[in-house]
Amino acid sequence: MPRRVKDGSLTVGGRTVQVTSVDKPFFPETGMTKGDLLAYYRDVAETMLPHLAGRPLNLQRFPNGVDGHGFWQQGASDHFPDWVRTVTVERRGRGGTVDHVVCEDAATIVYLANLATVTFHAWTSTVRHLARPDLVIIDLDPDPDQGLEVVRAAARAVKAACEEVGLASFIQTSGSRGYHVVTPLQPGPDVEVVRDFAAELAALVAARDPGRLTVEWRKEKRHGRLLLDTARNGYAQTLVAPYSVRPRPEAPVATPIDWDELGRVEPRSYTLTNLRRRLARKPDPWAGMAAQAASFEPARARLD
């Protein structure tokens, strides 16, 4: 059993984090508390950290638990301790700037969780290359009437298309209804170019199975088909960070899986209560992702 968290000081990675209200119900239907959330993020922090480090974050916070009012936080707070890193980011098209949190250590993960951050959303680019993404995301969003086999088939079709253009692909459960397929890139072209590439790749996949797949955003035009969503490839758009808890009653976790697990792992198979058992027996399937990052231009040429 994981060590419980108590109100007071918690030492994480050599830093002291003050944690509070650990007995507050956060997932009322399951009886899980804020302390359970804190213990989870403390225990998975080292595995989660490589997927957060160097990336601006958006935080999805629920001070009174997931049944209460939640809100999104982009800007950093003046009350953050000085060891929590922030970066000033330009607001494209809107003017001005915003200071985003950048998570560089396990203590920051726990500190943000104590602020009732349930889900961490990470940019597809790093602080070093804010307008040049190193991740491409296709979010598989099924129609409510579609079975899971359609979603799995769509994931495999995206993987095949990535392979055709010379890109590696990785998959994680969304913790919701579908999966996320993610491709690592070497930072190169502007985000607008990468976004258009993702949209064209998705359109190719949809054209091969038009009865079940679509890239049509308007629900009335989807006609019961699964949406290959590429909207998260724009500037300042985000991916649900691997190992993030989702704000749903059973506390599902967005979980990286191997492709050969797809046939048996459902989008909500892993939760705050069982994810640690998985990590105890299986290493992170995304641990070597950066080493497989491909150059954009050859992939662009192959898609053309």
C-alpha positions as CSV (number, residue, x, y, z in Angstrom):
1,M,0.0,0.0,0.0
2,P,1.3,3.5,-0.7
3,R,2.3,5.7,2.2
4,R,-0.5,8.0,3.2
5,V,-0.1,11.7,3.1
6,K,-0.8,13.8,6.3
7,D,-1.3,17.5,6.7
8,G,2.0,19.3,7.2
9,S,5.4,19.1,5.6
10,L,6.2,16.5,2.9
11,T,9.7,16.0,1.7
12,V,9.9,15.4,-2.1
13,G,13.2,15.3,-3.9
14,G,15.0,17.1,-1.2
15,R,12.4,20.0,-1.0
16,T,9.8,20.6,1.6
17,V,6.2,20.9,0.4
18,Q,3.4,22.0,2.6
19,V,0.3,19.9,2.1
20,T,-3.2,20.7,3.4
21,S,-6.7,19.4,3.6
22,V,-5.7,15.9,2.8
23,D,-9.0,14.4,4.1
24,K,-11.2,16.5,1.8
25,P,-13.2,14.2,-0.5
26,F,-12.0,14.7,-4.1
27,F,-13.6,11.8,-5.9
28,P,-16.8,11.4,-3.7
29,E,-18.3,8.4,-5.6
30,T,-15.2,6.3,-4.8
31,G,-14.3,7.8,-1.5
32,M,-10.9,9.0,-2.6
33,T,-9.5,12.2,-1.0
34,K,-7.1,15.0,-1.8
35,G,-4.6,13.0,0.2
36,D,-5.0,10.1,-2.1
37,L,-4.3,12.4,-5.1
38,L,-1.2,13.8,-3.4
39,A,0.1,10.4,-2.6
40,Y,-0.4,9.3,-6.2
41,Y,1.4,12.2,-7.7
42,R,4.2,11.9,-5.1
43,D,4.7,8.2,-6.1
44,V,4.6,8.7,-9.9
45,A,6.4,12.0,-10.0
46,E,9.7,10.6,-11.2
47,T,8.1,8.7,-14.0
48,M,5.9,11.6,-15.0
49,L,8.5,14.3,-14.8
50,P,10.3,13.7,-18.2
51,H,6.9,14.3,-19.9
52,L,6.5,17.7,-18.2
53,A,10.0,19.0,-17.9
54,G,10.8,22.0,-20.1
55,R,7.2,22.5,-21.2
56,P,4.8,25.3,-20.3
57,L,1.8,23.8,-18.4
58,N,-1.9,24.5,-18.1
59,L,-3.4,23.4,-14.8
60,Q,-6.9,22.0,-14.4
61,R,-7.8,22.6,-10.7
62,F,-10.7,21.5,-8.6
63,P,-10.4,23.0,-5.1
64,N,-13.5,21.2,-3.8
65,G,-13.1,18.0,-5.7
66,V,-14.1,16.9,-9.1
67,D,-17.8,17.2,-8.3
68,G,-17.3,20.9,-7.5
69,H,-16.4,23.9,-9.5
70,G,-13.2,23.5,-11.5
71,F,-11.2,26.1,-13.4
72,W,-8.2,26.3,-15.8
73,Q,-5.0,28.1,-14.7
74,Q,-2.4,29.2,-17.2
75,G,-0.7,32.1,-15.4
76,A,1.6,31.5,-12.5
77,S,0.8,32.9,-9.1
78,D,2.8,35.5,-7.1
79,H,2.4,33.1,-4.2
80,F,4.4,30.3,-5.8
81,P,7.7,29.5,-4.0
82,D,10.8,30.8,-5.7
83,W,11.9,27.2,-6.7
84,V,8.8,26.8,-8.9
85,R,10.0,27.7,-12.4
86,T,7.9,30.0,-14.7
87,V,8.4,31.2,-18.2
88,T,7.0,34.3,-19.9
89,V,5.1,33.3,-23.1
90,E,3.7,35.5,-25.9
91,R,0.0,35.4,-26.5
92,R,-0.2,34.9,-30.2
93,G,-2.9,36.9,-31.9
94,R,-4.2,38.4,-28.6
95,G,-1.2,40.5,-27.5
96,G,0.5,40.5,-24.2
97,T,2.2,37.7,-22.3
98,V,1.4,35.1,-19.7
99,D,3.7,33.4,-17.2
100,H,3.3,29.6,-17.4
101,V,4.5,27.1,-14.8
102,V,7.3,24.9,-16.0
103,C,7.7,21.7,-14.0
104,E,11.4,20.8,-13.4
105,D,11.3,18.6,-10.4
106,A,9.1,16.2,-8.4
107,A,8.4,18.7,-5.7
108,T,6.7,21.0,-8.2
109,I,4.3,18.2,-9.2
110,V,3.3,17.7,-5.6
111,Y,3.2,21.4,-4.9
112,L,0.8,21.9,-7.8
113,A,-1.3,18.9,-6.8
114,N,-1.7,20.4,-3.3
115,L,-3.2,23.4,-5.1
116,A,-5.9,20.9,-6.3
117,T,-4.4,20.4,-9.7
118,V,-6.1,17.2,-10.8
119,T,-4.9,17.2,-14.5
120,F,-1.7,18.5,-15.9
121,H,-1.8,19.7,-19.6
122,A,1.6,20.1,-21.3
123,W,2.4,22.1,-24.4
124,T,3.5,20.3,-27.5
125,S,6.7,22.4,-27.6
126,T,9.4,23.2,-25.1
127,V,10.5,26.5,-23.6
128,R,13.6,26.4,-25.9
129,H,11.4,26.2,-29.0
130,L,8.0,27.6,-28.1
131,A,6.8,28.0,-31.7
132,R,8.4,24.8,-33.0
133,P,6.6,21.8,-31.6
134,D,8.3,18.4,-31.0
135,L,5.1,16.5,-30.6
136,V,2.2,15.8,-33.0
137,I,-1.1,14.7,-31.5
138,I,-4.1,13.0,-33.0
139,D,-6.9,12.6,-30.5
140,L,-9.4,9.8,-31.3
141,D,-12.8,11.1,-30.3
142,P,-15.4,8.4,-30.9
143,D,-19.2,8.9,-31.4
144,P,-21.0,7.6,-28.3
145,D,-22.6,4.9,-30.3
146,Q,-19.3,3.5,-31.7
147,G,-17.8,0.5,-30.1
148,L,-14.3,0.3,-28.7
149,E,-13.1,-1.8,-31.7
150,V,-13.7,1.1,-34.0
151,V,-11.5,3.3,-31.8
152,R,-8.8,0.7,-31.7
153,A,-8.9,0.3,-35.5
154,A,-8.6,4.0,-35.9
155,A,-5.6,4.1,-33.7
156,R,-3.9,1.3,-35.7
157,A,-4.8,3.2,-38.9
158,V,-3.1,6.3,-37.6
159,K,0.0,4.3,-36.6
160,A,0.1,2.8,-40.1
161,A,-0.1,6.2,-41.7
162,C,2.7,7.5,-39.5
163,E,4.9,4.6,-40.5
164,E,4.2,5.3,-44.2
165,V,5.6,8.8,-43.8
166,G,8.6,7.7,-41.7
167,L,7.3,8.7,-38.2
168,A,7.3,6.7,-35.0
169,S,4.1,6.7,-33.1
170,F,3.2,6.2,-29.4
171,I,-0.2,5.7,-27.8
172,Q,-1.8,6.5,-24.4
173,T,-5.2,6.0,-23.0
174,S,-7.1,9.2,-22.7
175,G,-8.7,8.5,-19.4
176,S,-11.9,9.4,-21.2
177,R,-13.5,7.7,-24.3
178,G,-10.6,7.3,-26.6
179,Y,-6.8,7.2,-27.1
180,H,-4.1,9.8,-28.0
181,V,-1.6,8.9,-30.7
182,V,1.5,11.0,-30.4
183,T,4.5,11.3,-32.8
184,P,7.8,12.9,-31.7
185,L,9.5,15.4,-34.1
186,Q,12.8,17.2,-34.1
187,P,11.9,20.9,-33.6
188,G,11.9,22.5,-37.0
189,P,9.0,24.3,-38.7
190,D,6.6,26.7,-37.2
191,V,3.6,25.4,-35.3
192,E,1.3,26.5,-38.1
193,V,3.1,24.2,-40.6
194,V,3.0,21.3,-38.2
195,R,-0.7,21.8,-37.5
196,D,-1.5,21.7,-41.2
197,F,0.6,18.5,-41.6
198,A,-1.3,16.8,-38.7
199,A,-4.6,17.8,-40.3
200,E,-3.5,16.4,-43.7
201,L,-2.3,13.2,-42.2
202,A,-5.6,12.7,-40.3
203,A,-7.5,13.5,-43.5
204,L,-5.6,10.8,-45.3
205,V,-6.5,8.3,-42.6
206,A,-10.2,9.3,-42.6
207,A,-10.4,9.1,-46.4
208,R,-9.4,5.5,-46.2
209,D,-12.3,4.6,-43.9
210,P,-15.0,7.3,-44.6
211,G,-17.8,5.3,-43.2
212,R,-16.3,5.3,-39.7
213,L,-13.8,8.1,-39.5
214,T,-14.0,11.8,-40.2
215,V,-12.1,15.1,-39.7
216,E,-15.3,17.1,-39.6
217,W,-15.5,19.2,-36.5
218,R,-19.2,20.0,-36.6
219,K,-21.1,17.2,-34.8
220,E,-24.1,17.5,-37.1
221,K,-21.8,16.6,-40.0
222,R,-20.0,13.6,-38.4
223,H,-23.0,11.3,-38.8
224,G,-21.9,8.9,-36.1
225,R,-18.3,8.7,-37.1
226,L,-15.1,9.0,-35.0
227,L,-13.4,12.3,-35.1
228,L,-9.6,12.4,-35.8
229,D,-9.0,15.6,-33.8
230,T,-5.8,17.5,-34.6
231,A,-6.8,20.8,-33.0
232,R,-4.3,20.3,-30.2
233,N,-1.4,21.0,-32.6
234,G,-1.9,24.7,-32.6
235,Y,0.2,27.3,-30.7
236,A,-0.3,27.1,-27.0
237,Q,-2.4,24.0,-27.3
238,T,-1.7,21.1,-25.0
239,L,-1.7,17.3,-24.5
240,V,-3.1,15.7,-21.4
241,A,0.3,14.9,-19.8
242,P,1.1,11.2,-19.4
243,Y,0.1,9.8,-15.9
244,S,-2.3,12.7,-15.3
245,V,-5.5,12.0,-13.4
246,R,-8.7,13.0,-15.2
247,P,-11.5,14.8,-13.4
248,R,-14.0,11.9,-13.4
249,P,-15.6,10.0,-10.6
250,E,-13.4,6.9,-10.9
251,A,-10.2,9.0,-11.2
252,P,-9.0,7.5,-14.5
253,V,-5.4,8.1,-15.5
254,A,-4.0,9.0,-19.0
255,T,-1.6,6.1,-19.4
256,P,1.1,5.4,-22.0
257,I,0.8,1.8,-23.3
258,D,2.6,-0.3,-25.8
259,W,1.0,-0.9,-29.1
260,D,0.6,-4.6,-28.4
261,E,-1.5,-3.7,-25.3
262,L,-4.1,-1.8,-27.3
263,G,-6.4,-4.8,-27.8
264,R,-6.8,-5.4,-24.1
265,V,-6.4,-1.9,-22.5
266,E,-9.5,0.3,-22.5
267,P,-9.4,4.1,-22.3
268,R,-10.2,4.1,-18.6
269,S,-8.5,0.8,-17.6
270,Y,-6.0,2.6,-15.3
271,T,-6.9,4.7,-12.4
272,L,-5.4,6.5,-9.4
273,T,-5.7,3.3,-7.5
274,N,-4.1,0.7,-9.9
275,L,-1.6,2.7,-11.9
276,R,1.2,2.3,-9.4
277,R,0.9,-1.5,-9.7
278,R,1.4,-1.2,-13.4
279,L,4.6,0.9,-13.0
280,A,5.9,-1.5,-10.5
281,R,5.9,-4.3,-13.1
282,K,6.3,-2.4,-16.4
283,P,8.6,0.5,-17.4
284,D,7.2,3.6,-19.0
285,P,6.5,2.8,-22.7
286,W,7.2,6.4,-23.6
287,A,10.6,6.5,-21.9
288,G,12.5,6.4,-25.2
289,M,10.2,8.6,-27.2
290,A,12.6,11.5,-27.7
291,A,15.3,9.2,-29.3
292,Q,12.8,8.3,-32.0
293,A,12.1,11.9,-33.0
294,A,12.2,12.3,-36.8
295,S,13.0,15.2,-39.1
296,F,9.9,17.0,-40.4
297,E,10.8,17.6,-44.0
298,P,11.2,14.0,-45.1
299,A,7.8,13.2,-43.5
300,R,6.3,16.2,-45.3
301,A,7.6,15.0,-48.6
302,R,6.4,11.5,-48.1
303,L,2.9,12.7,-47.2
304,D,2.8,14.8,-50.3
